[in-house]
């Protein structure tokens, strides 16, 4: 997480969830109007976590989209290494999955809330593309963007880019197709409006498409 007191200009930071909003007075007025119209505390909590690097977007019944990917930071651990002394494929998948869960937590949907809703995210397809190595204890960041989504957010395609800190090199890309799963009924379902709004607000890739 970035400290609310971090002095770096917003234009120089990747988007990272933090409980702070734009300081522009007119934008805050618009934001208050928008938030007061949200129907549940979860919606208001999720919206408050968005750090907007510029003027607020026009609201169209969903959370405003942010202008940069969600980012989490990691280091390559001993357990992540393979025989070739670099990070193994399953570790890339694990970091991608953890980044997505941290995105949900940062936007008001921790595991306890998902359990209460009897909802879980399931992956039906993964595609990994490897570009560069990550060696033991090397720090790196994982970006999360939205590549495709249905109107009801029942099904989506997410992209994680793994970037090495020391030189910014792209080490791997993970693309995953996922669904929301009703844990009791054991079938795919559309998420509630609050959760749908969170996904629709995620930064979109250049090749984004509607399904």
ChimeraX attribute file (.defattr): number of C-alpha atoms within 10 A of each C-alpha:
attribute: neighborCount
match mode: 1-to-1
recipient: residues
	/A:1	11
	/A:2	11
	/A:3	9
	/A:4	10
	/A:5	7
	/A:6	8
	/A:7	7
	/A:8	8
	/A:9	8
	/A:10	14
	/A:11	11
	/A:12	8
	/A:13	11
	/A:14	15
	/A:15	22
	/A:16	20
	/A:17	22
	/A:18	16
	/A:19	18
	/A:20	14
	/A:21	18
	/A:22	17
	/A:23	11
	/A:24	11
	/A:25	9
	/A:26	12
	/A:27	16
	/A:28	15
	/A:29	11
	/A:30	14
	/A:31	20
	/A:32	12
	/A:33	11
	/A:34	17
	/A:35	18
	/A:36	10
	/A:37	12
	/A:38	16
	/A:39	11
	/A:40	12
	/A:41	12
	/A:42	16
	/A:43	23
	/A:44	20
	/A:45	17
	/A:46	22
	/A:47	25
	/A:48	18
	/A:49	17
	/A:50	25
	/A:51	18
	/A:52	22
	/A:53	18
	/A:54	14
	/A:55	12
	/A:56	18
	/A:57	15
	/A:58	11
	/A:59	12
	/A:60	8
	/A:61	11
	/A:62	19
	/A:63	25
	/A:64	21
	/A:65	20
	/A:66	19
	/A:67	17
	/A:68	20
	/A:69	21
	/A:70	21
	/A:71	22
	/A:72	23
	/A:73	16
	/A:74	16
	/A:75	17
	/A:76	20
	/A:77	15
	/A:78	13
	/A:79	10
	/A:80	20
	/A:81	19
	/A:82	14
	/A:83	7
	/A:84	8
	/A:85	13
	/A:86	18
	/A:87	22
	/A:88	18
	/A:89	15
	/A:90	13
	/A:91	16
	/A:92	24
	/A:93	19
	/A:94	11
	/A:95	21
	/A:96	24
	/A:97	16
	/A:98	14
	/A:99	22
	/A:100	22
	/A:101	16
	/A:102	17
	/A:103	22
	/A:104	18
	/A:105	17
	/A:106	19
	/A:107	25
	/A:108	22
	/A:109	22
	/A:110	14
	/A:111	15
	/A:112	10
	/A:113	13
	/A:114	17
	/A:115	12
	/A:116	8
	/A:117	15
	/A:118	13
	/A:119	22
	/A:120	16
	/A:121	18
	/A:122	14
	/A:123	15
	/A:124	10
	/A:125	10
	/A:126	14
	/A:127	11
	/A:128	16
	/A:129	12
	/A:130	13
	/A:131	12
	/A:132	14
	/A:133	16
	/A:134	23
	/A:135	20
	/A:136	16
	/A:137	14
	/A:138	16
	/A:139	16
	/A:140	21
	/A:141	19
	/A:142	26
	/A:143	23
	/A:144	25
	/A:145	23
	/A:146	23
	/A:147	21
	/A:148	21
	/A:149	21
	/A:150	15
	/A:151	13
	/A:152	16
	/A:153	23
	/A:154	18
	/A:155	22
	/A:156	22
	/A:157	21
	/A:158	22
	/A:159	25
	/A:160	27
	/A:161	21
	/A:162	29
	/A:163	21
	/A:164	23
	/A:165	15
	/A:166	9
	/A:167	8
	/A:168	11
	/A:169	14
	/A:170	18
	/A:171	17
	/A:172	20
	/A:173	21
	/A:174	22
	/A:175	21
	/A:176	21
	/A:177	18
	/A:178	20
	/A:179	21
	/A:180	19
	/A:181	20
	/A:182	17
	/A:183	16
	/A:184	9
	/A:185	10
	/A:186	9
	/A:187	10
	/A:188	18
	/A:189	18
	/A:190	18
	/A:191	21
	/A:192	13
	/A:193	15
	/A:194	23
	/A:195	19
	/A:196	19
	/A:197	21
	/A:198	23
	/A:199	21
	/A:200	20
	/A:201	17
	/A:202	23
	/A:203	20
	/A:204	22
	/A:205	16
	/A:206	9
	/A:207	8
	/A:208	15
	/A:209	14
	/A:210	9
	/A:211	12
